[in-house]
């Protein structure tokens, strides 16, 4: 059985956790956490992340989604990386990918620094930031020192993740439950400026007569998403610049061209309309708020 992957934690890792992470002095995350034990961790993860995105342009968005789905369930503890468990929740099955990619990056870090020195949760946090940068987004400091869980929260994965069919009050409630304001929620939603969604997650929106959707946009999406079948067919979440991180996503919402219902509800006559307008007109404001919200999300109840 392999012990250098994030899906299987080794006995040696347990010993490291018991001997290294049991001291109160290490209870806070720090950018310099691995300065002495693995000084090359940032360079190694950045190089590996860049390489995988160059091979698969979708992987950057996939890594970012993987990080979000990890952090929103019991905090950023790597629980989603364990085989079975959280992966089987409806919000993760067929929605999240990149597990093998994080395993591969973990193996490269292990070779550079020694097995079980750097947690999978920290590797996922760094790789998410590097994915954003690689796709044209802002960079920010990533505090480290997370410990990997051995007990995935399956119930939390079923209840704590926002879904593509949720309305605005439900989404606001989910984010508020994690300590995020409406503005922070909208900023984090801007991660949908990259990535793609499956036909099954937006079919109802593009064929519904009651949707707040631009008719021409609906027709263009119907070309690759039939009324039946083709559930796995993909469409970009941001129709204008799907491969580049930026604020075009918010401009699309103002033009009623949000792909998912959970996107368009952010600009549909509700309390978040003004925030969407701000980000659509001010890319710097979006970048700043997004960076701050990402750091805050990375600090959600980490095991240390």
Helices and strands as residue ranges (DSSP letters): H 11-20, G 24-26, H 41-55, H 59-71, G 79-81, G 85-88, H 99-113, H 120-134, H 154-159, H 168-177, H 182-189, G 190-193, E 196-198, H 199-207, H 215-222, E 234-236, H 248-254, H 261-264, G 265-267, H 273-281, H 283-298
